[in-house]
């Protein structure tokens, strides 16, 4: 790693060890702990509820630290996953050294490390969400020869006390600046801490959602990340959600990643961007146009879009967000720079011009060309997603597209270059398949297409059964119709799932 890259990296471990996190070893972690007077180590891992758990250790001796980082620790799996029986519930949690970060909130000098789950036989827990993702990544690379890169757009609401001075305009909060947005300081604090904890951030800004209800101000914010290895992409989203909630607790405000706060206002999504690389080069574009490989990948995601909601939209309020005219998808199609579609192809810096020189005519030097920015984005997921399983499902769908014999034909058929919610295009809208409208329907779609996700053992059959069972348990068929006009019942439902995943 070059000296400048080390110096610019905000992660204290990277700066101190002078190497990228992907190269951290056990001895590196021990050296950092010894030289920086670290008092405690936290093992962190994600249970069935999608939230970070903690196991705290006081470092008693170097031998104790050596043992801890060499063999991990055991935990009660039945308390973390509902499908693990209490009679055989012991699991090992084994640290993944590349995820180590200095805990920014602990009152003691503390190093946190994300962990993976292993069974009594020393084998990865097949049903653990992070292992399902690992299997999907490895199978994709093995079968296609491509590297899958991904990143998330993390949207959330900050709920705070109303202020009368400089009120924002209802549903006009996109990229607002102070003083017309009140909670950007929390977002900036979060961005700094996420970066120090290893997250690769692209940018942050205020989002569309902005409204007042009673004495409370609701402001929507977003933090977007850079494309990285899918496991790293998910790890940083999990850590980011934890950091934001911790900051909310410190500032005395409520932070919610719930898909819907109230009807008629912008919901919060978890858009996932993805790109394929070969030998380190982005292959999403060929000749200034979207490549056939990218189109095939899109076709696979569209073909499995309905069952993907079983991983990405896991609570009843998820389907209050997937409605027309709210910049959330409802129909299975794709398009360029079109926010009414399910899969969007955002601007990718492929125009054959020098915009920088046009904006800065005084610039006489050579402007370096930065290739490899083109991504495609699936817009259906939300903050209720089991992010590991959702990312694994997206990768499975992308591989499915590359293997579909009619993928290019499907991509051509489902391409939309218009706003499908415009009355002038009702004929096109009528021909498109709709996304599921409830958890119940998502479960049905997952069962119907389960063989694609169980292929090569990526998702164990028991995991698919468990996911479908949980979705069915909500009994939310026709929920929107049942709640229409019943504001008290709707608010009760929103509050019940305010802190999903």
URBELGI-V899260 format. One line per field, one symbol per residue. ss: DSSP state (@ for helix, = for strand, . for the rest). Layout:
# URBELGI-V899260
ss->???
This chain:
# URBELGI-V899260
ss->..@@@@@@...@@@@@@...@@@..@@@@@@@@@@....=======.....=======...@@@@@@@@@@.====@@@......@@@.======.@@@.==.......=========.....=....@@@@@@@@@@@@@@@@..===============......................@@@@@@@@@@@@@....=============..==========..==@@@@@@@@@@@@@@@@@@@@@@..===............==========..==..==..==.@@@@@@@@@@@@.@@@@@@@@.....@@@@.........=..===......===.........@@@@@................===...=....@@@@@@@@@@@@@@@@@...@@@@@@@.=.......@@@@@@@@...=....@@@@@@@@@@.@@@@@@@@...@@@@@@@@@@@@@.....@@@@@...@@@@@@@@@@.....
